[in-house]
Amino acid sequence: MVYTLSGIRLPVVSSANNRSVLSISSGRRTANLSLFSKKSSFARKIFAGKSSYDSDSSSLRVAASDKTLVPGSQIDGSSSSTGQIEVPDTVLEDPQVLQDVDDLTMEDDNDINKPTNDCSKVDENQDSVHSDLIDKDDKVQGAEKAVTLPGTGTIKKEEARPKSIPPPGTGQRIYEIDPFLRDYREHLDYRFGQYKKMREAIDKYEGGLDLFSRGYEKMGFTRSATGITYREWAPGAKSAALIGDFNNWNPNADIMTQNEFGVWEIFLPNNADGSPPIPHGSRVKIHMDTPSGIKDSIPAWIEFSVQAPGEIPYNGIYYDPPEEEKYVFQHPQPKKPKSLRIYEAHVGMSSTEPVVNTYANFRDDVLPRIKRLGYNAVQIMAIQEHSYYGSFGYHVTNFFAPSSRCGTPDDLKSLIDKAHELGLLVLMDIVHSHASNNVLDGLNMFDGTDSHYFHSGSRGYHWMWDSRLFNYGSWEVLRFLLSNARWWLDEYKFDGFRFDGVTSMMYTHHGLQVEFTGNYNEYFGYATDVDATVYLMLVNDLIHGLFPEAVTIGEDVSGMPAFCIPVQDGGVGFDYRLHMAIADKWIELLKKPDEYWKMGDIVHTLTNRRWLEKCVAYAESHDQALVGDKTIAFWLMDKDMYDFMALDRPTTPAIDRGIALHKMIRLITMGLGGEGYLNFMGNEFGHPEWIDFPRGDQHLPSGKRILGNNFSFDKCRRRFDLGDAEFLRYRGLQEFDQAMQHLEEKYGFMTSEHQYISRKDEGDRIVVFEKGDLVFVFNFHWTNSYSDYRVGCLKPGKYQIVLDSDLLLFGGFNRLDHNAEYFSSDGWYDDRPHSFLIYAPCRTVVVYAPDKELEPVKG
């Protein structure tokens, strides 16, 4: 298995025999992270560089000052450092940190002081942009451009759309939406005030969020007609040099200069023949003398990094293929759907074979499956580069680089473009809540200090995740993270994000050892990290202003009020909140026999969400698929799944119960849980194997040894073939999930304005509710089926079955006659003006619709 990097074939290792082992966190975790075969010629080709480089002619000298600005730190446990943030002296040319701001407190609403240094000023009424900061692909903003692509005709370039980030607004509407917030007005007004001051500071000193969020056009490597400029913010470094294959790793060849804001810079002119000074595909690092010693680091803004054969840390790769080899997007991005049906996927483990899958294979094999199943969005995990594969992609080392295990940046672009051709949104699981604590190939101790990108001391360390925590009150950290979010939308055409770990961001206790009860004192107090919340407001402003069709989803378990209210109204600004309580409720219930399930408890959990705040519901999380945990299918059927899922073998009570409840749990979650629905890949058919990332033995400090799996990929894959096999019962579960998605596509019931729950019968174990025109009837009773059972409805007339979980196709028993007609009768029943009689088999869900000559949904 190979992928191509500008004509060079890169083999993807699928054997444990070709590996290099990465050790993380004092050897507590190891993983097989080889990207290339040891016999591959890639190491000789891609890492080949030219000989020594004349440093005298290579650097663009910038006058350095003795002043080094390091992001200010605070006493551990303080909730905000926004009031101590430093304001930059210049606007456009170089990244800065903020200086000389009056202390901002709840009582003090003083304006930010005007900078005293007048270098690189921008006129207050500026209506033009410095050419260096205009998008690399579009030299003129606002002009509508079009590009003709082979076989596609002409499509408008997305950059041509008007870019408008709305003004801050008043932030007062949240008190109308939720009057309980009025008791916390002091905190919320302070938070909104900090957000407004940050917006004003960015407008004043950076020309606005639009320019501020384009840091990747100035930082890292930027190419011009005359050469390559490299810039890096490392205020703690004493000296810096750019090293790599291009100069034989000579730390004395290309010395960088530092400006007064801690930004190191060097300009490398083109070679005499006009070729770039750094060849595409060659390795690069920054060599620094720091307070903690000499170190070679991957550039923070690197766009690609790989692990070379036989090496432990990753290497930064200068990625700039020739124009004819760059992927060109051919399909427009789909419009944001009214209701989201999300298929959550991990590219690396998406193969049926025990290998690391590629972007190309996912594009060709998995995307058509997702489309056929009826989902309208794919949410991809583990995109940002992470040196530890077993972290599920959540210990990010290189924030601007897509994971090289699965292919090249252009391969990822091809995947996204194919999804758009299929009409699928592509959401990215983005990690801005923390970062890997790797020093060699990550951001940790980048400039030799622990307060560079992160808080210093204990506030900058997440003890449960063993990772570093960003200082969201730092000007350059804001530039880095805002630019990172925009980078994935601009460069790769992602359609939005699922922000990971937002609860950890919004509270200084990170949600650890804290139980959120819904008391508003838990949300607004000294434990709230105002800096982080302001960052979330800024990034939502940025995304929704410049990319109006983009979707933002926040992973928040706390239930923070106004989380999904627009920023201008005083909210945090997300489109959706992940409804995380649902999965926890199902785990709680699955530990009990059916007779202890309470219908009212289930309905309350599913519908317990804040007014006007949309949720994405899911019955089980991807974490439950990991080794040591249990998916819903495992909770229901356990070891019987290994012996009794073949249709030509007898079934068992556990299998019958499991198949029936698996379908009911998923549909009631989709029906009542939110305006969006999410499923992790494989769970749609009850995937029988857990996920076990390749790993070696672990030796704990206590002397205890935790056995690994000999770096095996056998359990790090998805057996889609089981869901497709017509002779296995998994097929019925997959067919039902497909029918469920297509039912929502046809009727749009998740986002219907009409919802009414007419029955929660604890004796009969029946739940009846209306969504739009549909009537859902769930019979959770384990033995009782009911004839001539009356259910209420809003609309009179004839009803028909449009979805029946008891169909033989779905692994059921075909107990219902689909030719039967159901006529309503007048008269109030269950507070409904009409009703009709049905047969409700045990452990079955049936959905009825008014007869409009629509065919039943069968998958």
N, C-alpha and C positions, 0 to 999 in steps of 0.2 A: 504494500500500500504506500503510495507516494503522494506528495503534492508539489506544486511547482512554484518556485520563487524566481520570476523573471527568467525562465528558461532553464533553471537549475532544478533538478528533481530532488526533493527532500523526502527520504523515506521516513515513515512513521513507525516507530518500533512497536511491535505487538508481542514480542517475546520477552520473557523475564531474563533471558540470557544476555541481552544487550541493554544494559542499564547503567545509570549512574545514580547514586543515592544522595538525596538532599537531606541534610539534617537540620531540623528547625527546633528552636527553643531548647537549647542544651541537650539535644539528642533525644528529646521525648518523642519525636515523630519522624518517621522516615518514609520515603515513597519512591517508587520507580518513576523517574521523570525524564528518561532519555527521550530525545526528539529524533536523533539521527543514529543510524547504524554505524558501528565503529569502522566498518569497511567502506562507508560511503565516501565518495569523492567530494561531498559537499564541504567538509571541513577544509579541504585544500583549496576549493574554488571560491566559496563565498567569503572566506576569511583571508583571501589573498589580497595584499595591499601593495601600494608603491613604496619605494624606499624612503629614506629619511627626508624630512621636509624642512625647507629653509624658514626658520621661525622669524627671521628679521623682516621678511616680506609678507608674512602670513597674517599678522595680527593688526587689527584696527585699534590703535591705542586710545583708551579713554582715560582721562585724568582721574586718578584715584584719590580718595581722601582718607584721612586717618579715621574718619567716622564710620563705625560699623553699627548698623541698627539691627538688633535682634528682637523678634516679637516679644512683647512684654508678657510676663507670666503673673499668675495670681496665687493667692493663698488657696490651698486645696479646699474645695467645698464651696467656693463662692459661685454665685449663679450667673454672673455676667462680667465680661471684661470689655464690653463694647464701649463703656465710658472711658476706658483707658487706651483705646486704639489710637495709633499714630496716623497723622495725615501726611500724604506725600507732598513734596515741594514741586514736582513736575507732573505733567499731565500725560503726554503721549509717548515720549521716546523710550522711557525705561520703566520697568516695574519698580514700585516703591513700597515702602511701608509708611503708614500714617504717623504723623508727628504732631505734637503740641496741640492736643485737643483738650478743651476744658472738661473737667470731670462731669459726666452725665449721670445724674441721679434722678430719682422720681421727683424730687423737689426742684432740681435745677434743670431748666430747659434752655440753657444758654446755647447760642449758635456755635458751630465749629469755627475756630479761629482761621482767619485767612493766612495761608502760608506766607512766610517772609521772603523766601527765595523765588525770584521771578524767572528762573530759567524755564524754557519750553512752555510758556504760558499759552493758554487757549482763551480767546476772547469770550466774554460772558454770553455774547449773542452769536457765537460761532454757528455757522450753518454749513460748513464744509469740513471734510475729514482729511487728516494727514494721509498722504498716499501710502505710507508704509503700513497703515492699519486697515486699508481696504482689503476685502477678501481676496485671497490669492487667485481664485477662479473668476471673480467678477470685479474688474477694476473700477467700474462705475456703479454705484448703488442707485437703486430706483429705476434704472433703465431695464425694460423688459427684454430679455434675451431669449433666443430659441436655439436649439441645437437639433440638427438632423442626424438620426441614427440609422444604421443599416437595418432595413426591414421594418422600421417602426414609424416612419414618417417624421413629423416634427412634434416634439413635446416641449412645453415651456420649462425653462429652468426654474427650479424652486427658489433660487436666490432672488428671483425677480419680484417676488411678492413683497408688498409693503411691510416694513418692519416697524412695529409700533408697540413699545412697552407702555402700558397704561400708567398714568400718574398715580401716586400713592393713595389718593382718596382720603376719606375721613376716618375710616376704621370704626365707625359707630354702628353699622347695621347689625352687628352681632348681638347687640343688646335688644334689638327688636326680635331677632330670630330666637334668642334664648334669654328670656328675662332673668334667669338665675345668674347670668354672668354679670349683672349690674352690681352685685355684691363684691365683685372682683375687678371693678373698673380701674382701680388704682394700678393694679398689676398689668392689666391688659392695655391700658392707655400708655403705660410706661413702655411696654413691649412694642406697641405700635409706634411710639415716639422714637425708639431706638431704630426701628426699621426705617422710618422716614429720614432720620438723620444720616443713616448709612446711604440711603438712596441719594440724598442731597450731596453727601461727600463724594460719592461715585460720579454723580453728574458734574460736580464742580471740578474735581481733580483728574477725572479719567474721561470726561466727555459722555458719560452715560453707561448704562449696563450693556448696551450693544457693543461698544468698543472695549469695555472692561472685560467682557466675556470672550474676547478674541485673543487671549494671551498666547495661544499657540501660534499666532502669526508673528509674534515677536520673540517668544521664549523657545528654548530648545534649538533645533536646527531649522534655519530658514534659508531657502535657496533664492538667489537673484541671478540676473544675467551675468554678473561678474564674479560670483563665487558663493560661498556658504558662510553664514554668520551663525555662531553658536552662543547662546546666552543661558546663564544659570544663576538662580538666586541662591546664594550660599553665604550669608553674612558672617557666619562663624569661621569660615575657612581663612587661613592665613595666606595661602597661595593656591593657584589652580592652573592646570594645564589640560588641554585636550589630547588624549592619546587614543591609539587604535591601530588597526592594520595599516592605515594609510601613512603613518609615520613610524612604523615599526615599534610602536608602544614606547617611544622615546619621551619621557616626561620633560625633557629640556627643549624639545623641538617647537612646540606650539604653546607658549606661555600665555595665559589669559590675564586681562587687567580687570580690576574691580572698581566700580563707581561708588559713590558715597552711600548708596542704598543697598549695598551688599550684592549687587548683580555683577557677575563675572562675564566677560565677553571676549570673543576673538573672531576675526574675519579671515577666512582662507580664500585667497583669490583662485580663480580657475587656473588649471595648468596651461602651459604655453600652447598646447594644441586645442584649447578651449574646453577640454573635458573637466568635469567637476573634480575638485581637490580630494573629495572623499568618494570612493566608488560605491555605487549602490550595492547593498548586501554585505558591506564590510563591518567589522566589529568596532565599537567606539565606547570609551568611558571617559569620565572626568577624574583626573588625578589631583587630589587635594591634600594639603598639609592642614590638619585640623587640630582643635584643642585635645582631641582624643587620639591623635596620631595620624600617620600617613594612611590614606585609603583611596582605593579606586572604586568609583560608583557608577552605576548606570545612570545616565542623564534622567532627571525627574520627568521631563516631557518627552521621553523617547516614544517612538511610534511603533516599534517592534523590538522584541527581545527573544533570544533563544538560549537553550542550554546546549552547549557543545558537547560532543561525545567525550566522556571521561572527566568532565568538569562538574563541580557541584553548583556554584552560582551561575546565574544567567549572564549573558552578555547583551549589551545594547547593540542593535543593528541599525545602521543608517539606511533607512528604507526610502528610496526615491527612484522607482523604476522608470525606464524610458517612457515617454508619452504613449507610444504605440502598445506598451504592455500594461498600462494602467486600465483598470476596469472602468467602463463607462456605463452609468445607469441608463437603462432603456425604458423603464416603466414608471409611471407616476405613482406617488404614494397614495394609498387608499384614504378615503375620508373617514373620519372618526365615526364608528357605528354608535347607534343609540344605546345598544346593550352590548357588553363585552363578554365573549365566550373564549376564555384564554386557555391555551394548551401550553403548560409550562414544560420546558425541555432543557436538557443538558446535552450539548452536541457531543462531547467526548464519550458519553456512555449510551449514545442513541443507536448503536449498532447491535444487531443480534449476535454478532461475533464478539469474542473476548479481546477486543482491541480498543484503542482510542480512535473514535470515529472522526471523520474529517468534515469540514464545512461543505465540501463538494458532495459527499455522500448524503449528508443531512439534507442538502438542497434537493438532490435527485430522488431520495428514498423516503424521507420523513415528511417533508413539506406536503407532498401530494396526499399522504395519509391523513395529516392534520386537516387538510381541506376537505377530504372525503368524509371525515368524521363529523364535519359541520361546525368546527370552531372558526372564529373569525379573527383570531389573534394568536400569535405564538410569542411566549415570553421566554427568552433565552437566558439561562444562568451561565455563570463562569466565563463571561466574555473578557473582562479585564484580566490582564496577565497575572497569574498567581503561581509562584514557584512550587507550592505544595498542592499537589493534585487533590489530596484527600480533604482539603479545606472546603470542597464544594464550590470553590471560586470566591470565597468570602475573605480570604487573607490576601488582598491585592498587593502586588509588589510594583507593577508598572501600570499606572492609571490610564495612560493614553494608548496602550498597546493591546491589541486583541490577542487572546491566547494562541501562542504559536504551536501548541500541541495539535491543533486541528487544522492548521493551514496558514496561509498568508493573509494580510489585510485585504488583498484583492479577492481572495476566495470568500471571505466573509461578506464583502460587498456583493458578490455574485449571489450568495445565499439570500441576502436581504432583497435584492432585486427580483429574484424568483418568487419570493413570498409576496411581493407587491404585485407581480404578474398574476398570482393566484387570488388576489384580493385580500390577503392576510396582512394585518398590522404586525409589526415586529417590535416588541417591547424588550427592553434590556433590563436585566436585574443589576442595577448600578449600586456600588458600595461606596458611600461617602461617610459612613458612620464610624469607620475605623480603618486601619491599615495594618499590613503585616509588620511584625517587629523585626523582620530580617534587616540586617545592617549591610550585608554585602550586595544585595540586589533590590532592596526596597528603599523607602524614604526614611526609615528609622535612623537617627543619628547621621543624617545625610551630610551636614556640614560639621559634624563632630560634636554637636550639642544636642541634648534631648529636648530642647525647646524650639527647634527649627520649625517644623510643620505642626508640631504637637504641643500640648500642654506639658510642662515639666513635672517631674515628680509623680505622685500617685494619681493625680487627676488626669495625667496623660497616658495611663495604663489601664486596660480593661482586664481585670484579673481572671474573669471567666473565659474570655476569648483569647487571652494571651496575645493581645494586640495593642497598637498605639491609637490614641484618641486625638483627633484634630483640634487645633485651637481656632475655633470659628470666629474669634475676635481679631485675628490677624489679617491685615490687608492683603498680604500676598497669598495666604491660604485661601481667602475668598476668591482671589483672582484664579488660583489654581483649580479650585473645585467648580466654580461657575464656568470657567473655560472648558473644563473636562466634560461637564454636562452638555455644553453646546457642541463640543467636538464630535461626540457620538451622533448627535442629530444632524450636524452640518456635513461631516465627512462621510458618515456611513448610512445616513438616511434612516436611522432608527425612528420609530413612530412614538416613542415615549419611554417611560421608565417605571420600574417598580423599585422604589427607594428602600434599600434594606436597612434594618436596625434603627428605624426612626425613633422608637421609644428610648433606646440607648442614647440617642443624640439629645433629646429634649429634656432629659433629667440628669442631674449630676450623679444620682445613684444608679442610673442606667437601667432602671426597672428591676434591678437585682435584689432579691430578698425583700421585695415589696409587693404587697397585694393591693391592686387597685379595686376599690369598692364602689366607685362612682361619686364619692364625696369630692366636691369641687376644690376643697382645700388641698387635695392630693395633686392637683394640676397647676395651681397658681401659688407659688411660694418660693422659699429660698432654695428648694431642690430643683427648680426649673432652670435650665440652661438657656438663658435669653439669647446669648450669642448664637447658639445652634438653631434656635427657633427662628431668629432673624435670618440666618442663612437659608433655611427652608423657605421662608417667605420670599427671599430674593431669587432663589433658583426657580420657584414656581412662577414668579413674575417674569423672569427671563424666558422660560420655556413657553408659557402661554402667550406672551407678547410677540415673540419672534416666530413661534411655531404653533399657530392657533389650533391646528388639528392634532397636536401631540397630546398624549395622555400621561398623567402622573398618578401613581398609586403609592401610598405610603404604608409601610409595615409598622403599624402602631397597635400595641396590645393594651395600652393604657385607657383608650377611649377619650383622649384629649378633646374637649369641646371646641368647636369651630375649626377642626382640623381640615375639613373639606369645604369650608366657606372661602370665597375669594379673598385675596389679600386686601383688596381695596375696601372690603367690608369689615376688616379686622381679623380675618381668619388666617390660617396657615397656607391655604391655597391649593391643596391637593384636589384632584378630581375624584379619587376614590380612596377609601380606607380598606385595608384587608380586614375582613370580619373574622378575626383570629379566635374568638370565643367559640365558634361553631365546632371546629375540629376538637377542641378540648371537651366540649359537651358530649360529642359522640364517643370519645375515648371513655369518658366517665360512664356513659350508659352501656357501652359494650362490655364493661367489666361486670355488669349485672345481668341476671336473667330477664327475659322480656317482660315478665309480670311486674317488674319494678320500674318499668319505663312509664313516665307520666306525659300524657299528650300536651298538657298545658305547659309543662317545663320545656319540652322540645320547641313548641311554638314560640314561647317567650324568648328563648335564646336566639332563635332564628330572626325574630322581628325586633329585637331590642337594639335599635340603632337610632342615631340622632336625626332629628327632622332636617330635611334638606341636605343631608350629608350622605352621599352615595357610598355603597360598600361593594366589594368583591367578595363573594362567599365561596368557601371551599369546604368540602367534607373532611379532607385529610391533607396534611402538609407533606412537602417533600422530605422533611426530617423523619417522618414516620416510616419512610421507605429505607432508612439507613439500618445497617446491622445493629441489632440490640433493641430496636424499636419494632412496632407492628403497624402495618397498614390495616385498613378496615377489613379487607379480605382475610388477613391473617387473624384478626380478632374474631372474625365470624367462623372461619373454617379450619384454621390452624393446620395441623399435620394431615388432615384428610385431603387437603388440596393436592398432596403428592400422589395419592393412590386412587382417588375417586372422581377425577374430573373428566375421564373419558366417557363418551356417551354409550359405548358398548359395555360399560361396567355398571354394576348396581350403584346406586347413590346411597348416601347416608343422611340421617336427620340433620347433621351439622352442615352438609353440603346444601341440602334443600333450604334450610333456614338461611344460610349465608348468601346464596344466590338471590333469594327473595329480598332480604333486607338490604343487601348491597345496592340493589336498584332503587328501593324505596328511599334509602338514606340520601342518595345522590339527587333524586328528583325533588324531594321536599326541601333539600338545601338550596337547590337552584330556584325552586318556586317561591320560597319565602325569605331566603337569606340575604338578598341584595339585588343591586342593579347590574351586577356582573357575576360571572362564575369562573372558577379556575379549577383545572385538573392537572395533576402532575403525570407526566408521560408513563403509560403502562397501567396506571391505576384505573383507567376506564374499563379494563377487562380483569381487574383483580390480580395484577402481576404477582406470581407466586414466590419470587425470589427477592430478598432484600439487596440493598446496595452495600457492597463491601469494597472500598477503594483498595488498590494494591498497596500493601504495606509490609514492612518487616517487623521483627520482634522489637518490642519496646522494653527498655530497662529503666525502671523508675528509680529515683534517688533512694527510696526506701529499700531497694534491693529486689523488689517484686518485678517479675518478668511477665509482660503481656504478649502472648503469642500473636504473630502476624499471620498473613496468608501466603507467605513466600512470593510477595509481589505479583499475585495472580490477578488477572483481569476477568476471571470467570464470572464473578458476581458483580462486575462493574459494567453492566450492559442491560439492555431492555429486550426481552424475548417477545417481540412483536409477532413472531411466528405462532405463538400460543394463542393470541387473540384472533389470528386469521384461520387457525385450524378448524375445519368444519366438524371434526370428530371429537373436539374438546368443548367442555361447558364454558370455557373462557369466551368462546365465540358469542354465546348468548349475551353475556355481560357487555361485550363490545358493541353488539348490534343495538342493545337498549340504549347505551350511551350515545350512539350515533342518532338514534331516533329522538332522543331527548334534545339533542342540539338542534336537529332539524325542526322539531316542534317549536322551539323558541325562535328560530329563524322565521318561521311562518307566522307565528302569532305575536311575537314580541312581548311575551307575558312578563318578563323580568322587569321591564320598565313601564309596564302599564300603569296608568294613573288610578285605575280601579283595582282595589284589593279589599276583599272582605272575608274574614274568617268566621264562618257561620257555625262551626261545630268543633268542639274539643271534648269528646266523650271519653271519660276515663274508664267507664264500665265496658263499653263496646270497643274501646281502643280505636276510635275513628276520628280522623281529622278531615274536615271539609272546608275548602276555601275557594274563592273566586279570584282569578287574575285576568283582567280584561274580560273577554267573552268566555273564557274557559272555566270549567268547574273541576277541581281536583278532589278526588276521594281516596284517602289513604286508610286502609284497614290494617293496623299493626297487630291485631289479635293473632295469636299463634295457632289457634284451632277453630275459632268461630267464623263462619261465613254467614252472611245475612241476605235473605231473600226479601224482596219488596221493601227495601230499605229506602226511606224517604230522605232526600237531600234538598235543601233550599237552593234557589237560583234567582238571579235578578231579572233575566229576560224570559218572556214566555215563548212557547213554540216547541219544535221538535229538536231533540239533541241526539248526537251520535258519538260513538267512541272514536277518539283520535289518537289515543295512546293507551296501551294495556300491557302492564308488566308481566301478565300471566300468559302472554303469547308463547307458543312453543318455540318460536324463533328466538325469543329472549330467555330461553331456559325455563319457561313456565309450564303450566299444565292445561292450557287452552280451556279454561272453565267458563269463558264468556262467549256468548253468541254475538258476533259483530254485525249480524244482519238485523238484530233487534232494534226497534225504534223506541225512543224515550220521549213521551209527550208530557209537557208540564201541565200542572193544574193550578188554578188560581187559589188564593188564600195564603195568608202569612204562615211561614214555617221557619223556625230558627231565625226569626227577624228578617226573612226574605219574602218578597211579595208573591213568589211562585215556588213550585217544587215539583220533583218527579221521582218515580220509584226506580230503583236499580237492584242489581245483585252485586254484593260486595264480597268477593272471596277473601279468605284469610291471607295475610301477608301479601297484599296486592295493592297497587296503585292504578287507578283508572282515571283518565282525563276525558271529559266530555266537552263538546263544543256545539253551539247552535248549528243546525243543519243548513249549510250554505252551499251544498253540493261540492264540499271539499272532501278530498280523499283522506282516509285515515293515514296517519304517519306510521310507516313500518320500517323506517331506517333508510 
